[in-house]
């Protein structure tokens, strides 16, 4: 029997959902800067109509009004109540046959349990009339990345964390990834980035960029994640994958604390690949490296400082709808 898997992110999209910062109490002084960064991201994905349809998802009418003013005519705005904007983790995962899977969500292991996040995936799937199946175990979309052939990369730090599915073994989780999403080959990496409150989501560490090809950061001098990057690259090579290295931003500080800044949190759209930038020395080199991986698309680098204060970046706030 042929399993249906989620299409690779570089496969054609019908549209993309992007979470729009909606709750002032969560963002405080970063609310307006974050909204501006999200609007710029959506504009870059739309590429004047050459990219894909952009759907900004706001949590309430007030946020929707702000989104409409900022988006102009490049995006559709819909209202679906949510806790926060990380739709990669809370939104539905769509498979190649047009059906969707929605998983339990527990606030990244109970850290940020906000109303609306656990069922927004079911509601978003309903807006596009996708047949949706609820899978009764905890999984966030940012914790996995596939190449469209049945291969998957993830981290043990996240998927095997006792704050997610304490009653499931590694083999049982692998079986659920196969049964619910069709993945037949799993590359288990170890830890994710330092101080990542998602407990090591793989979309900050390793991303498939072609079938059998995974991109992993190349550490800088005194990089706080040097060992993590090296271990991930070694594991990928040992698994028979080709590894492409992308420069790391190195140590990025906010309020004197190391934050999990990563160029790997790029979004692969129909016409553009949007790379988050942090004012680090390797910003330009990272965009050039991503451009080399996607010669048929335009690599666009955009600052994501304000979004990062919430804990993620462009990939984290988006969820594509395959064509």
C-alpha positions in Angstrom: 0.0 0.0 0.0 1.3 3.4 -0.9 1.3 5.9 2.0 0.2 9.5 1.5 2.8 11.9 3.0 2.9 15.6 3.4 4.3 17.2 0.3 7.8 18.7 0.6 7.6 22.4 1.4 9.1 23.2 -2.1 6.2 21.5 -3.8 3.5 23.9 -5.2 1.3 25.7 -2.7 -2.3 26.8 -3.1 -1.9 29.3 -0.3 -0.2 29.9 3.1 -1.6 30.7 6.5 0.4 33.2 8.5 -0.3 34.0 12.1 -0.8 37.7 12.8 0.2 39.1 16.2 -3.1 39.6 17.9 -2.7 39.8 21.7 -1.1 43.0 23.0 -0.5 41.5 26.4 1.8 38.8 24.9 3.9 41.1 22.8 3.9 44.4 24.8 6.3 46.9 23.2 7.1 44.4 20.4 3.5 44.2 19.1 3.7 46.8 16.3 7.3 45.8 15.2 6.2 42.2 15.1 3.2 43.0 13.0 5.3 45.0 10.6 7.7 42.0 10.3 4.9 39.6 9.7 3.3 41.9 7.1 6.7 42.2 5.3 7.1 38.4 5.4 3.6 37.9 3.8 4.4 40.5 1.1 7.7 38.7 0.3 5.9 35.4 0.0 3.2 36.9 -2.3 5.8 38.4 -4.6 3.3 40.7 -6.3 1.0 37.8 -7.2 3.8 35.6 -8.6 4.1 33.6 -5.3 1.1 32.3 -3.5 -2.1 33.4 -1.9 -1.5 34.7 1.6 -4.0 34.3 4.4 -3.3 36.3 7.5 -4.9 34.7 10.5 -6.0 37.1 13.2 -7.3 36.0 16.6 -10.0 38.7 16.9 -11.7 41.5 15.0 -9.4 44.2 16.3 -6.3 42.4 15.1 -8.0 41.6 11.8 -8.6 45.3 11.2 -4.9 46.0 11.9 -3.9 43.2 9.6 -6.1 44.5 6.8 -4.6 48.0 7.1 -1.1 46.6 6.9 -1.7 44.0 4.2 -3.4 46.2 1.7 -4.5 44.0 -1.2 -1.8 41.3 -1.1 -3.5 39.2 1.6 -6.8 37.8 2.7 -7.5 38.2 6.4 -9.5 35.7 8.4 -10.4 35.6 12.0 -9.8 32.3 14.0 -9.3 32.6 17.7 -5.9 31.3 18.8 -3.5 31.7 21.7 -0.5 32.8 19.7 0.8 33.0 16.1 2.8 29.8 15.8 0.6 28.1 13.2 3.4 25.8 12.2 2.9 24.1 15.5 -0.9 24.5 16.0 -2.2 24.5 12.5 -3.2 21.4 10.5 -0.7 19.3 8.5 -2.0 18.7 5.0 -1.2 15.5 3.1 -0.7 15.0 -0.6 -4.3 13.7 -1.0 -5.8 16.9 0.3 -6.7 15.5 3.7 -5.4 17.0 7.0 -4.2 15.9 10.3 -4.6 17.8 13.5 -2.7 16.9 16.6 -3.1 17.5 20.3 -1.2 20.6 21.4 -0.2 21.2 25.0 1.7 24.5 24.9 5.2 23.0 24.1 5.1 20.7 27.1 2.9 22.9 29.3 5.0 26.1 29.0 2.4 28.3 27.2 -1.1 26.9 27.5 -3.3 29.5 25.8 -7.0 29.2 24.8 -7.7 28.3 21.2 -4.3 26.8 20.3 -5.4 23.1 20.8 -8.2 23.2 18.2 -7.2 26.0 15.8 -5.9 23.3 13.5 -9.3 21.6 13.2 -10.9 25.0 12.5 -8.4 26.1 9.9 -8.8 22.8 8.1 -12.6 23.3 8.1 -12.2 26.7 6.4 -10.7 25.0 3.3 -13.1 22.0 3.5 -10.2 19.6 4.0 -11.2 16.2 5.5 -9.4 16.4 8.8 -8.5 13.6 11.2 -7.7 14.3 14.9 -4.7 12.4 16.1 -4.8 12.0 19.9 -1.1 12.5 20.7 1.0 15.7 21.0 2.9 16.8 18.0 4.0 20.2 16.7 4.6 20.8 13.0 7.9 22.6 13.7 9.2 19.4 15.4 9.3 17.5 12.1 10.5 18.2 8.5 10.0 15.9 5.5 11.3 15.7 1.9 8.1 14.4 0.4 9.4 10.9 -0.2 8.6 9.5 3.3 11.8 10.7 4.9 11.6 12.7 8.1 14.1 14.5 10.3 13.3 15.3 14.0 15.0 15.6 17.4 14.9 13.2 20.3 14.9 16.2 22.6 11.5 17.3 21.5 9.6 14.2 20.3 10.9 12.0 23.2 10.5 14.7 25.8 8.4 13.4 28.8 6.5 16.7 28.7 4.9 15.7 25.4 3.9 12.0 25.3 5.2 10.4 28.4 3.4 7.1 27.8 4.8 6.5 24.3 8.2 4.9 23.5 10.4 5.9 20.7 9.2 3.0 18.6 5.6 3.9 19.3 6.1 7.5 18.3 7.8 6.3 15.1 4.8 4.0 14.4 2.4 6.9 14.8 4.5 9.1 12.5 4.2 6.3 9.9 0.5 5.6 10.5 -0.8 9.2 10.8 1.6 11.0 8.4 3.0 8.2 6.2 6.7 8.7 7.2 8.7 5.5 6.6 12.2 6.6 7.3 13.1 8.8 10.3 16.4 10.5 11.0 16.6 11.0 14.8 18.9 13.9 15.8 19.7 14.6 19.4 19.3 18.1 20.8 18.1 21.3 19.3 19.3 24.8 19.8 20.3 26.3 23.2 17.5 28.0 25.0 14.9 27.0 22.5 11.6 26.9 24.5 10.2 24.4 22.0 12.6 21.8 23.4 14.6 21.6 20.2 12.3 22.0 17.2 14.1 20.7 14.1 13.1 23.6 11.9 15.7 25.7 13.7 18.4 23.0 13.1 17.9 20.9 10.0 15.7 21.4 7.0 15.3 19.2 3.8 16.0 21.3 0.7 15.7 18.5 -1.9 14.9 14.8 -1.7 17.7 13.3 0.4 19.4 16.6 0.9 19.4 18.3 4.4 20.6 21.8 5.2 22.4 22.2 8.6 24.2 25.3 10.0 28.0 25.6 9.8 29.1 26.9 13.2 30.9 30.2 13.7 33.8 30.7 16.1 32.5 30.4 19.7 29.1 29.4 18.4 26.9 28.3 21.4 25.4 25.5 19.1 28.6 24.3 17.5 28.4 20.8 19.0 24.7 20.5 18.2 25.3 21.4 14.5 28.3 19.0 14.2 26.4 16.1 15.7 23.4 16.7 13.4 25.6 16.8 10.3 27.4 13.6 11.4 24.1 11.9 12.0 22.7 13.0 8.6 25.8 11.7 6.7 25.7 8.4 8.6 22.1 8.1 7.5 23.1 8.4 3.9 21.9 11.9 3.3 23.7 14.7 1.5 24.4 17.7 3.8 24.5 21.3 2.7 25.9 23.7 5.2 24.4 27.2 5.7 26.3 29.8 7.8 25.2 30.2 11.4 24.3 33.5 12.9 26.5 32.5 15.8 25.8 34.0 19.2 22.8 36.3 19.1 22.0 38.1 22.4 18.8 39.8 23.4 18.8 41.4 26.9 22.2 39.7 27.5 20.7 36.3 26.9 21.5 33.9 24.1 18.5 33.4 21.9 17.8 30.5 19.5 18.3 32.6 16.4 18.6 30.5 13.3 18.6 31.1 9.5 17.2 27.6 9.2 13.7 29.0 10.1 13.2 30.0 6.4 10.0 29.5 4.6 10.0 28.0 1.1 7.3 29.6 -1.0 6.3 29.2 -4.6 8.4 32.0 -5.8 10.5 33.1 -2.8 12.4 31.6 0.1 12.3 34.1 3.0 15.2 33.9 5.4 15.0 35.5 8.9 17.9 37.9 9.7 19.2 39.2 13.0 21.8 41.8 12.3 24.5 39.1 12.6 27.7 39.1 10.5 26.6 36.1 8.4 23.2 37.6 7.4 24.2 38.2 3.8 26.2 34.9 3.5 23.2 32.9 4.7 20.8 34.5 2.1 23.4 33.7 -0.6 23.7 30.1 0.6 19.9 29.6 0.6 19.8 31.2 -2.9 22.3 28.7 -4.2 20.0 25.9 -2.9 16.9 27.3 -4.6 18.0 28.8 -8.0 14.4 28.8 -9.3 13.2 31.0 -6.5 14.3 34.4 -5.0 16.0 34.2 -1.6 14.9 37.2 0.4 16.4 38.1 3.8 14.1 40.0 6.2 14.7 41.1 9.8 12.8 39.0 12.4 14.0 40.5 15.7 10.5 41.4 17.0 9.0 38.0 16.0 11.9 36.3 17.7 11.0 37.9 21.1 8.0 35.6 21.0 10.2 32.6 20.5 10.2 31.9 16.7 10.5 33.2 13.2 9.0 33.0 9.7 8.7 29.2 9.4 7.1 29.0 12.9 4.3 31.4 12.0 3.4 29.9 8.7 1.7 26.7 7.5 1.4 26.0 3.7 -1.7 24.7 1.9 -0.4 22.3 -0.8 -1.8 22.7 -4.3 
